[in-house]
């Protein structure tokens, strides 16, 4: 079960552009739909909607090298458009149609929320009660003293430390039958933040919710969904698990370069967080039910009260920035054009999906396509601008003054609560907050109100208080970063080490590594700055500094990648400085930023890595660059702990590369 693959659902900004291979002709520039030119009633006329969609999909599929896509629009309980574009199988010239099967990925989460709410409607589960009575003896470790509830799980606010600890996908799981309970028992995170306090995109939470549905109903999750959801909705080509018939109709999966890739399955086999397969025709029924207050073909699938929970925001980063409903989300609020919109995206390797609902307009869209890209966001943006443009111009914010004393509430270092490699640092400068992040660089923030700021591009950043009324989190809506995936949490400084002097040039970096939880004391309160690191010790802290250790299915691959090309790796042997440089370069893949001439001995296998790090300014105080560009990295000397702290902090901390070479 440890063999896994990394996939693009976590690299949310994977973009590609290559050859367009759709069945429909590419649009000419003048044929592109113009914003706001749709019907005043929205998408009601099938021919007009098709005239809008055809050139949009032609353009976007070409831009993102998408081979095939399905697109559904429903309005007032009817399907206005259901159309396939391009190829389900490019090599065999099989077009996408209404019966083409796609993996809908995390759109599955909305179905899991629906199933849980059905049981709440029946009085079999409490939405805001402790979840553990529904877990058949499983215990979720909890350090907060606040019970974890079904509501927390379904609103992405469980507070667990590793929300992707159960995220395993790979071709090897397609034909396996992996039961849920033992899998959860082996992969159980710990609740470390008060449930309900912070938004963290959470795969574990929905797996646990689906497992609770299974236990309470007495039906295995896939069978529950088939009997209680898919069958009543007439979704005859939808399943939680793979079947031979659905696999035969499944669109081929393609990588961003357009090459076919194998179908990946989840572990466990029932994946309430992302395992459903479906078609455009079936998903149109789901959209109609959602927009008819839970009713479909005369049957009440779920109560109107529960649908309201799914369609109305329950979690906000700030009152103007809605985040999640029960099951749905609301990222990229600027694309909503001031309308009430809920949405949910989904990703499996080589397949992407998006569902968008405008409950007040009784309108919904759904699309699936066969590569890893963010094409869906641009189609959604085009759809909103065409049919639901802003009804009034957004008011320009007025800014409040911020003095240095007030700024101390916000300043410090923060780490994303899901993607632990995303780090940010806030400081104060001349009336503004300065944000430095390894996701999108440096930003100047102006204060709109004490919890809401705006950067130089108009992106909003909201701070959030903890239960003690202290600033503890922020949410950043910048589409050009990955920070929108979750709240980030403040990292509180720890007590200084007794053996690191205040005037040590290494102290800041050592303190940073301690604050991030990457390198702490070796014994007692002693850091042992001059202690020699073993190769195994450095490998462990490098993985933590890299930050992908929270994405458990990437760990084994990263361990192998980290030591690739390094001769004689031995966990118990002392690490050398050149070995540390090579391991860092394997993980970071830095490009040389300036001409550097190495002096002193460096083995051939390490020259490129050492040169790349030095050229980027990733050097410790003992390896300064001379005026002629030469430097002695002391490559073959043992790696000291204080040196490792500098190299790791400069590589993975809150720095915008390239650094100034010193």
N, C-alpha and C positions, 0 to 999 in steps of 0.2 A: 504494500500500500504506500510505500515511500517513494516509488518511482512516479515522478510528476513532471508537468510542463508548465512554464510560465506563459500566460496569455495576455491578450491586449485589454481585457476589462480593467486592468489596473493601470495600464499606460493609456489613460483616457484621451490623450491628445495625439494618438498615432494618426498621421495623415499620409496619404499617398496620392500620386497622380501619374497616370500612364495612359494606355490605349483604351478607348471607349469601344465596347463590343455589344452594345444593346441592340435589340431587334428593331427598335424604333429609330428613325433617322435623327441625327443630331440637329439641335435647333440652330437656326441662324440668329445672329445677334439681335436683330430687330424683333424676333419672335418671342423673346423672353418676356414673361409676365411682369407687369409693372406694379409696384406696391399700391395697395388701396384700390385696384381696379376691379375687384371681385364684386359680386352682387351685394347690395345693401343688406340682404337677408342672410348672407353667408353662402356657403357652398351648397346651393339647392338645385342647380341645373347641371345634369350629368355632362352635357357637351361642354359647358363652360369650364367645369372642374377638370375635365380631361384636357381641354386646351391650355389650362393653367399647368397641370401636372406634367404633360409630355415634355415641354422644353426644360422644365426644372430638373426632371430626372435625367434627361439627356446631358445637361450641363454638369450636374453634380456627379453622376456616375462616371463621366469622363474625367472630371477633376480628381476623383478619389479612386479611380481604377476599379470600380465596382462592376462585376460581371452581370449580376442579376438582382432584381429587387421586386418586392410586392408592395402595393400601396392601396389602402382602404380609407374611404371617407364615409362617415355616416352622419346623418342629420335628421332630427325629428323622428327617430325610430326606423329609418330606412337607409339602405345602402345607396349612396349617391354614386360612388365609383369604387370598383374593385378591379385593379389592373396589374398585370405583370409587366416588368420591363427587363429586357436583356435575357440572359441565359442562366437557368438552373445548373446546366452543365455545358460549359463553353466548348469543350472538346467534342461532345456528341451533338452539339447544336440543339439541345433541349431547352425550350424557352420556359421562363417562369410563368405560371398561371395560378389560378385561384386554389388549385390543389397541391401546389408545391409546398413541401414541408420545410420549415426552418426551426432551428433551436432558438427559442425566444429569450433564453438567458434569464436575467433578473426581472424581466416582466413577470416571471413566475411568482415573484414576491407579492404581487397584487392578488393573485389567486390564493396564495396562502393566507393573506389577510382576510380575504373573503370567506375562506373555509373556517377560520377561527371565529369570525364574527357570526357565522351561521350557528356555531355552537354556543356563542354568547346569547344569540337570539333565543335559543332553546333552553337557556338557563343551565347549561351543562358546564360552562366556564365563566369565570369572572374576569372582566377585562382589566380591572385594576387590583386584583388580588394576587397574592404570592403565586408564582408559576410552579413552584416545586411540587405541590400536590398533584399536578398533572403529568409528572415526569417518571412515574413508575419506579421510584426509588433513586433516580439519578439526582445528584447534588451539584449545584453550581457554586463553587467557592466564592464567597462574598466578603470583602473587607470593609464594606461601608456601613453595615448595620441597617441598611434600608432594603426591604424585600424587592426582588426583581419581579416585574409583572409582565403579563401578556401585552399590555399597552406599551410598555417600554420596548419590548422586542419588536413590535410592529411599527413603532415610530422611530426606529434607529437610535434609541437612547439607552441601550442596555448598560453602558459603562464598562464593558469588558476590556481587558488589556490587549487581547489579540483577536479582533473581530474576523480575521481571515484564517483562524487556526483550523477551521474545518473546510477550507476551500481547496479541494483536490480535484483536478480535472486531467484527463489524458485518454488517449486511444485505448489504453489497456483496461479502462473501466467500462467500455461499451458492452462487453459480453459477460461482465461479472455481476454477481448478486451480493451486494455488500449491505448487510442490515444496519439500521440506524443506531440502535441502542449501544452496541459495543463500540461502534465508531465514535459516538459522542463520549462515551466513558474514557476512551483513549485520547480524545482531542477536546479537552474541556478548558476553556479560559477561566480567568478570575475577574469578578466584578471589582474594579478598582476606583471607579468614579460613581458618585451617587446616581443611581438609575433615574433617568429623566432630566439630568442636568446638562448633558452635552450631546450634540449630534455627532454620531460616527457611523458612516456607511458600514453596515453590519451584516455579513453573510451568516455568521454564526447565529445571530438572533432569529433569523427566519427559519433556519434549520431546526432550532430548538422549538420554535412556535409550531412548525409542521409536525415535529415529533409529539408535541402535546396534543395536537389534533388527532393524531393516530391513537394515542393512548385513551383519550376521552371517548372517542367514537367507537373504538374497538375494531376499526378497519385500518389496514395498512394505508399509509398516506396516498399511494398511487391509486388504490382501490376506492378510497374515500373520494378523491377528486373525480374519478370516473363516474361513480354512482351519484354523488351529490352536486356536482358542478358541471362536468362535461356533458353527461347524458341529458340532464334537463335543459341545457342550452343548445342541444343539437350539435355539439362539437364532436362529430364522429371521426375526425382526423386529428384529434388532440390526445396526447398521452404524457404522463410523467416519465414513463420508461420507454426505451426503444422497443419497437416491434418490427419484424421483417417487412411488413407492408409499408410502414411509415419510412423506414430506412430506404426502401426502394424508390420512394418519391422525394427523398430529401435532396435539397440543393447541395451541390458540391461546395465544400469549404475552400476558400482561397486566401492566401496570405496577401499582404499589401502589394507585393510584386506581381500578383496575378497567378501564382503557382498553386495548384491544388494541394490541399493538406488533409490529413486524416480527420475523420470525425472524432471528437473528444467526448467522453462521458464523464459524469460526476461520481465522486465517492462521498457519502454512501449512494446507493443506486436510486433511492428516493431523495431527490434534491429540492426541498421546498423553497430553497433560495435561488434555484436557477435551472431546473432540469426539464421544463415542459417543452414539448414539440408541438407545433401547430401550423395551421395554414391561414391564408388571408380570409377564406370563406368562413372558417370557424371563428377567427378573431373578430370578424364583423358582428357575429352574434354576441360576443362578449362585450363589445363596445355598446351595442344597443341596450343590453341589460344594464350596464353601468349607467347609461344616460336615461333609463326609464325607471329610476328609483328602485333598482333591483328586480324588476319584473321582465320576464321574457315569455312571449307566446302564451300569455295568460297565467303563467306560473310565477309566484313570488320566490325568487331564488334566495334572497336575503332581504332583511327589513329595510325600509326607507331610512330608519334611524342609523343603521349600520352603514348604508351608502353615504349618509351625511358625514360620518366619521372618516370615510375614505376620501371624500371630496372636499372637506374643509380642513384647513391647516390646523394642526395641533402643536407644532413645534416651530418656533421662530428664532432666528438669530437676533433680530430686532423687529419691532412691530411692522416695519416697512419691508422686511425681508423674510417671507415665509420659507420654511425648509421642508417639513414633512407633514403628511396626513397619516392616517393609518394605512400604510401600504404604498402610497404614492409619494412623490417628491416635487420640489419646485425650484430646482437650480436654474440659473440664468434668468432671473426675474425680469431683466430688462427686455427679454424677448417676448414677454407676455403682453407688451403694449398697453399695460394698465388693466387688462382683463383678468378674470379669475380662471387660472389654468392649473391643472395638475398633470403630471407626466411621470413616466417611468421608462428608463432605458434598460436594455439588456445586452449582454455580451457573452458569447462562447467563442472559442478559437475559430475564426473564419466565418462567424455569423453575428450580425448585430440586429437589434430591434428597438423600436420606440413606440410607445403609446402616449397619446396626448388627448386630454379631455377638457372641454370647455362646458362645464355643467350648466352654466347660465345661458349658454347659446345652444344647448342640446346638440352639440357637435363634437365629433371625435375623429381622430386619424390614427392609423396604425401602419407601420412599415417594417419590413424585414429585408435584409440583403446579405450577400455572401462574401463579405470581407471584414477586416478589422479597421474601421475608420470612423470618423465623427461626421460622416455625410448626413446622418439623420438630423443633427442639430441645424444644419444649414437648410435642409428641406423644411423643417419645422419653422425656421425663421422666415423663409419665403412664404409659407402658408399663412402665418400670422400677419405679415405685412400686406398680403394680398386681400385676405378676407376679414381680418380683424385688426386694422391699423389703430394706432392710438387715437382716441376720441378727443383728446386735448393735449396740448403741448406740456411736457413735464416741466414743473416749476424748477427754476434754478435754485439750488440750495444757498442759504446764507451760512457763513462760517463764524464760529465762535472763537474768541482768543483762547490760547492755551499757554499757560506759563509753566516754567520748569518744575515747580513744586507739584502742580496738578498732574503733569506728565508722568511723574514717578509711579502713578497707579498702573500705567500701561507698559512702561519700559521693562526690558528684560528679554529673555529667550523663551521661545515657544516651540512645541513640537506637534505636528499633526497627529491626531489620535488614531488614525488608521494607517496612513503612510508614514511610518516613523522616519523615513529618510527626508521628509520635508521639514525643514527647520527655518525659523525666522527670528530675527532680533530687532527690537524696537529701541530707539534712542530718541533724544530730544535735540532739536536744533531750531533756534530762532522762531519760536511760536508754532512749530509743526512737529509731528511725529515722523521719524524716519524709519522706514521698514526695509530691512535687508533680508532677502529670502533666497534660498538655493533653488527655488522654483522659477521665479520670474525676475530676479534682480532687486534693484533698489527703487523705492517709491517714497514720495513725499505725501503725507496724509494731513488733510485739513479737517478740523472738528466741526461737524454739523450739530451734534448734541453729545452729551458726555458718553454715550455708548456707540455713536455712529460717526464714522470718518469716511472721507472720500479721497481717492488718490488722484494723481495728475491726469488720468485718463477717464475719470468719472466712475471708476469701479468703487463699489461700496465695501467697507470693512466694518463689521460690527463686533464690539467687545461684549462679553457676557460675564455676569457675576456668578460666583458659586453660592452655596447655601449660607455662607457667612457674610455675604455682601461684598466680597472682594473680587476684583477683576481676575478672572482665571482662564478665560477662553477668548478666542476670536474666530470669526468666520469671514473669509475673503472671497468675494464674488468674481474675481478676475478670471475671464475665460481663457486667458493666455497662460495661466498657471494651473497647477493641479490642486491648489489649496481648497478649492470648492468641494472637494470630496468629503470633507469632515471638518469639524471644529479643530482648532489647535489649542493645546493646553500649555499654560505657563510652567516653565521649569524653574523650580525654586532653588536658589543657591544653597549649597551645603557648607558645613563647617570647614574652614581651611585645614589643610594637613599640617601636622606639627613639624614635619621635616622639610617643608618647602618655604623658603624665606620669602618675605614680602617683596624684596628687590630682585628676585630671580627672573630672568628673561623668559623662563618657561612657565611661570606661575599662572598667567592668564589662561594659557592653553590647558594646563593641568586642571585648573578649576572648571573650565568649560567641559572637559571630558568627564569630570566628576558630576557636574550638574546634569549632563545628558545621560548619565548612567552608563557610560561606555567604559571608563577606567576609574576605579575607585581605589581605596586603600588596599595595600598588600597585606599588612598586618596591623591590627589595631587602628590607630589614626595616622599611620605612616604610609606615605605613597611610595617611598623608596625610589626617588627620582633617578638615582644612579644604578639602580638594579638592572641587570641584563634580562631581556625578554627571551623566552624560548620561542621557537617557531610556532608552536601550538598556541601559546598565549597571544602572540600577535595576530594569528589567524582568527582567534575568537573575538578579540576586540575590534578587528577590522570588519568582521561581519556585523557587529553591532553598530559601528560607525557608519557603515554602508547603509544600514537602515532597513534592508529587505528581510531581516530576520523575522519581522512580524508577518510576512507573507510566507507561510510555512512551506508551501510547495516549491518555493524557489531556493530553499536553503541548501539542499544537497547539490543542486546544479551549481550554485554559487561557490560552494566549497571546492568543487573540482575546478571551476573556472579560475578561482583565485590563485591556485598553485600551478596553473598550466605553464609549461616552459621553464619551470624552476627545477633545476636538477637536485636530486637527493633530499627532497623535503622530508623532515623528520620532526615531529611535534616536540620531542624531548630535547632536541639540540638547540644551542643558542641561535638566535636570529641575527643576521647581519643587516647592515643598513641598506645594502643593495637588494637584498632579498625583500625587505620591507617595501622598497620602492617598486620592485617588480610586482609584488602582490597588490599594492595600491593601484598601479597602472592597469593591471588585469581587470580590476573592478571598475575603475573610473574612466579609462580610455581617454586620457587627456591628450590634446594636440600640442606640440611644441609651439611656444608663443614668441620665442626669440632665439637668436644664435647663441649656443652655449658650447664651450670647450671644456671637456672634463680633463682634469689633471689628477694624478694619482691613479692607482690601479682600480679598474672596474672590469669585472668579467664581461665577455662579449654578450652573453644572454641578458645582461642587465643594463647595457649602455642606453638603449632607447628609453627604457623606463626612467632611469635616473635623469637623463637629459630632459625628458618631458616634464618631470616634477620640478626640476630646478628652473627650467624656463618659465614655468607658471608661478614661480615664487614660493613653491612649497619646499622650503628649506628650514632647518632649525638654526638657532643662533650660532652654532658652531660650523656652519657651512656657507659662509657669505660669498657672494659673487664678486670677483675682482673687476676693476674698471675695463679690462680687456675682454670681459665675458667669460673668463676662465674660472673654474671653481673646483675645489677638491671636496667631493662629497663624503670622503672617508668611507668609501663604499664597502670595504671589507672588514671594517671595525664592527664589533658587537653593537646591537641596537639597545640603547638605554631607554628606560621607561619614559623619562622626560622628553626624549627625542621623539618617541612614538606618539606622545600626546600632541606635540607640535605638528607633526606630519598629518596625523588624522584630523586634527582640528582645522588645519588649513585646507585639507582636501574636502572634508564633508561638513564643515561648520557653516556659519553664516557669512560666507565670503563670496564676493563676485569675482570670478576668475576672468582674465588672468590677474593675479596679484602683482603689485609692484615688486620687481626683483630687487633685492638688497644685497 
